[in-house]
């Protein structure tokens, strides 16, 4: 989720899953800087950006921020 290489190297796995299960869709959580990349794949339904790199700089502030609370709510809405 936080490495560009990991994001790019995961795309073929989505293609394989799509071939095995036609119509499958994925929601993908990734670092905000790479959020555009998963959207390139047709099997990706929603990309949820996360600011881990930025948040690591001040973890206490992050835990109480509106941005983090909104991120958690987004995850909860999309969880199965």
MDAnalysis code that builds the backbone (N, CA, C; Angstrom):
import MDAnalysis as mda
import numpy as np

u = mda.Universe.empty(240, n_residues=80, atom_resindex=np.repeat(np.arange(80), 3), trajectory=True)
u.add_TopologyAttr("name", ["N", "CA", "C"] * 80)
u.add_TopologyAttr("resid", np.arange(1, 81))
u.add_TopologyAttr("resname", ["UNK", "UNK", "UNK", "UNK", "UNK", "UNK", "UNK", "UNK", "UNK", "UNK", "UNK", "UNK", "UNK", "UNK", "UNK", "UNK", "UNK", "UNK", "UNK", "UNK", "UNK", "UNK", "UNK", "UNK", "UNK", "UNK", "UNK", "UNK", "UNK", "UNK", "UNK", "UNK", "UNK", "UNK", "UNK", "UNK", "UNK", "UNK", "UNK", "UNK", "UNK", "UNK", "UNK", "UNK", "UNK", "UNK", "UNK", "UNK", "UNK", "UNK", "UNK", "UNK", "UNK", "UNK", "UNK", "UNK", "UNK", "UNK", "UNK", "UNK", "UNK", "UNK", "UNK", "UNK", "UNK", "UNK", "UNK", "UNK", "UNK", "UNK", "UNK", "UNK", "UNK", "UNK", "UNK", "UNK", "UNK", "UNK", "UNK", "UNK"])
u.atoms.positions = np.array([
    [0.817, -1.191, 0.000],
    [0.000, 0.000, 0.000],
    [0.859, 1.252, 0.000],
    [2.071, 1.169, 0.523],
    [2.854, 2.393, 0.623],
    [4.084, 2.397, -0.279],
    [4.241, 1.387, -1.094],
    [5.385, 1.317, -1.995],
    [4.891, 1.286, -3.446],
    [5.464, 2.121, -4.272],
    [5.078, 2.180, -5.674],
    [5.245, 0.820, -6.349],
    [6.349, 0.157, -6.068],
    [6.595, -1.158, -6.662],
    [5.540, -2.172, -6.262],
    [5.132, -2.157, -5.001],
    [4.096, -3.091, -4.544],
    [2.777, -2.840, -5.270],
    [2.444, -1.579, -5.464],
    [1.200, -1.239, -6.152],
    [1.237, -1.751, -7.586],
    [2.315, -1.474, -8.287],
    [2.428, -1.880, -9.696],
    [2.487, -3.398, -9.836],
    [3.228, -4.054, -8.951],
    [3.370, -5.503, -9.062],
    [2.107, -6.268, -8.648],
    [1.166, -5.620, -8.012],
    [-0.082, -6.271, -7.632],
    [-1.111, -6.253, -8.763],
    [-0.982, -5.350, -9.699],
    [-1.947, -5.240, -10.792],
    [-2.152, -6.554, -11.559],
    [-1.095, -7.317, -11.886],
    [-1.324, -8.586, -12.590],
    [-2.150, -9.593, -11.776],
    [-2.065, -9.528, -10.462],
    [-2.874, -10.430, -9.630],
    [-4.357, -10.114, -9.803],
    [-4.687, -8.850, -9.995],
    [-6.078, -8.477, -10.236],
    [-6.557, -9.022, -11.576],
    [-5.678, -8.982, -12.568],
    [-6.014, -9.535, -13.876],
    [-6.290, -11.027, -13.756],
    [-5.444, -11.738, -13.009],
    [-5.653, -13.172, -12.807],
    [-6.971, -13.436, -12.082],
    [-7.263, -12.657, -11.060],
    [-8.511, -12.834, -10.315],
    [-9.713, -12.555, -11.208],
    [-9.593, -11.553, -12.059],
    [-10.680, -11.186, -12.969],
    [-10.951, -12.306, -13.988],
    [-9.889, -12.951, -14.429],
    [-10.054, -14.078, -15.360],
    [-10.733, -15.260, -14.660],
    [-10.353, -15.491, -13.415],
    [-10.906, -16.620, -12.654],
    [-12.339, -16.367, -12.205],
    [-12.640, -15.108, -11.884],
    [-13.971, -14.745, -11.385],
    [-14.446, -13.524, -12.171],
    [-15.044, -13.747, -13.335],
    [-15.502, -12.618, -14.151],
    [-16.437, -11.698, -13.355],
    [-16.200, -10.410, -13.505],
    [-17.032, -9.424, -12.830],
    [-16.557, -9.055, -11.434],
    [-15.501, -9.691, -10.940],
    [-14.993, -9.364, -9.610],
    [-14.528, -7.907, -9.586],
    [-14.737, -7.249, -8.483],
    [-14.308, -5.859, -8.310],
    [-13.557, -5.723, -6.989],
    [-12.620, -4.801, -6.962],
    [-11.785, -4.588, -5.791],
    [-11.845, -3.135, -5.338],
    [-11.818, -2.937, -4.046],
    [-11.540, -1.627, -3.463],
    [-10.101, -1.704, -2.983],
    [-9.327, -0.655, -3.244],
    [-7.896, -0.711, -3.011],
    [-7.475, 0.469, -2.143],
    [-6.807, 0.164, -1.037],
    [-6.252, 1.193, -0.163],
    [-4.785, 1.351, -0.536],
    [-4.375, 2.586, -0.820],
    [-2.982, 2.828, -1.192],
    [-2.537, 4.220, -0.750],
    [-1.256, 4.378, -0.652],
    [-0.681, 5.673, -0.292],
    [-1.205, 6.739, -1.262],
    [-1.513, 7.900, -0.726],
    [-2.149, 8.952, -1.533],
    [-1.346, 9.329, -2.777],
    [-0.046, 9.240, -2.719],
    [0.787, 9.598, -3.873],
    [0.607, 8.628, -5.040],
    [0.138, 7.400, -4.748],
    [-0.004, 6.382, -5.791],
    [-1.463, 6.079, -6.114],
    [-2.380, 6.863, -5.629],
    [-3.813, 6.563, -5.740],
    [-4.301, 6.472, -7.184],
    [-3.650, 7.113, -8.084],
    [-4.086, 7.083, -9.489],
    [-3.821, 5.721, -10.136],
    [-2.776, 5.047, -9.710],
    [-2.325, 3.828, -10.390],
    [-3.337, 2.679, -10.327],
    [-3.872, 2.312, -9.159],
    [-4.829, 1.205, -9.148],
    [-6.061, 1.479, -10.016],
    [-6.435, 2.731, -10.159],
    [-7.610, 3.085, -10.967],
    [-7.410, 2.745, -12.439],
    [-6.191, 2.484, -12.861],
    [-5.925, 2.092, -14.248],
    [-6.526, 0.726, -14.566],
    [-6.727, -0.095, -13.537],
    [-7.204, -1.467, -13.747],
    [-8.725, -1.503, -13.728],
    [-9.303, -2.186, -14.713],
    [-10.764, -2.245, -14.847],
    [-11.448, -2.942, -13.672],
    [-10.735, -3.825, -12.963],
    [-11.340, -4.554, -11.842],
    [-11.355, -3.737, -10.550],
    [-10.766, -2.561, -10.568],
    [-10.745, -1.726, -9.360],
    [-11.989, -0.854, -9.345],
    [-12.782, -1.054, -8.324],
    [-14.028, -0.319, -8.147],
    [-13.779, 1.040, -7.508],
    [-13.021, 1.045, -6.426],
    [-12.764, 2.280, -5.677],
    [-11.344, 2.262, -5.154],
    [-10.686, 3.407, -5.229],
    [-9.358, 3.583, -4.645],
    [-9.525, 4.470, -3.417],
    [-9.024, 3.987, -2.291],
    [-9.108, 4.731, -1.039],
    [-7.696, 5.175, -0.671],
    [-7.403, 6.465, -0.824],
    [-6.053, 6.940, -0.501],
    [-5.841, 7.025, 1.009],
    [-4.628, 6.748, 1.417],
    [-4.230, 6.846, 2.821],
    [-2.929, 7.645, 2.875],
    [-2.751, 8.395, 3.946],
    [-1.588, 9.285, 4.056],
    [-0.576, 8.764, 5.075],
    [-0.262, 7.484, 5.027],
    [0.625, 6.898, 6.035],
    [1.962, 7.610, 6.143],
    [2.565, 7.903, 5.039],
    [3.885, 8.560, 5.086],
    [3.811, 9.906, 5.800],
    [2.770, 10.642, 5.489],
    [2.597, 11.955, 6.123],
    [2.193, 11.793, 7.582],
    [1.318, 10.836, 7.856],
    [0.817, 10.637, 9.213],
    [1.892, 10.129, 10.160],
    [2.855, 9.355, 9.663],
    [3.919, 8.821, 10.510],
    [4.733, 9.929, 11.182],
    [4.748, 11.093, 10.577],
    [5.542, 12.200, 11.122],
    [5.018, 12.663, 12.473],
    [3.715, 12.509, 12.703],
    [3.131, 12.906, 13.978],
    [1.927, 12.000, 14.266],
    [2.206, 10.843, 14.819],
    [1.180, 9.822, 15.017],
    [0.080, 10.286, 15.971],
    [0.441, 10.949, 17.039],
    [-0.565, 11.406, 18.012],
    [-1.536, 12.382, 17.355],
    [-1.008, 13.338, 16.638],
    [-1.863, 14.304, 15.946],
    [-2.752, 13.593, 14.917],
    [-2.188, 12.608, 14.234],
    [-2.936, 11.863, 13.223],
    [-4.137, 11.157, 13.832],
    [-3.970, 10.545, 14.990],
    [-5.052, 9.784, 15.614],
    [-6.271, 10.642, 15.944],
    [-6.045, 11.924, 16.142],
    [-7.143, 12.817, 16.505],
    [-7.574, 13.730, 15.358],
    [-7.018, 13.521, 14.200],
    [-7.330, 14.400, 13.074],
    [-8.633, 13.987, 12.390],
    [-9.290, 14.948, 11.791],
    [-10.505, 14.679, 11.022],
    [-10.189, 13.822, 9.804],
    [-9.026, 14.051, 9.227],
    [-8.638, 13.286, 8.037],
    [-8.576, 11.790, 8.357],
    [-7.972, 11.437, 9.480],
    [-7.869, 10.034, 9.882],
    [-9.253, 9.456, 10.192],
    [-10.073, 10.222, 10.884],
    [-11.425, 9.759, 11.207],
    [-12.239, 9.533, 9.931],
    [-12.090, 10.411, 8.965],
    [-12.776, 10.234, 7.679],
    [-12.271, 8.998, 6.940],
    [-10.970, 8.762, 7.018],
    [-10.392, 7.569, 6.397],
    [-10.995, 6.308, 7.019],
    [-11.067, 6.262, 8.343],
    [-11.648, 5.103, 9.023],
    [-13.114, 4.895, 8.633],
    [-13.864, 5.978, 8.540],
    [-15.270, 5.874, 8.141],
    [-15.389, 5.328, 6.722],
    [-14.517, 5.780, 5.845],
    [-14.523, 5.279, 4.469],
    [-14.256, 3.782, 4.437],
    [-13.281, 3.336, 5.214],
    [-12.989, 1.901, 5.270],
    [-14.186, 1.121, 5.806],
    [-14.805, 1.629, 6.828],
    [-15.957, 0.940, 7.405],
    [-17.107, 0.841, 6.414],
    [-17.316, 1.877, 5.627],
    [-18.390, 1.868, 4.627],
    [-18.151, 0.824, 3.545],
    [-16.883, 0.574, 3.235],
    [-16.567, -0.337, 2.140],
    [-16.194, -1.739, 2.598],
    [-16.189, -1.965, 3.897],
    [-15.858, -3.303, 4.415],
    [-17.035, -4.245, 4.196],
    [-16.703, -5.454, 3.932],
    [-17.768, -6.456, 3.732],
    [-18.028, -7.158, 5.040],
])
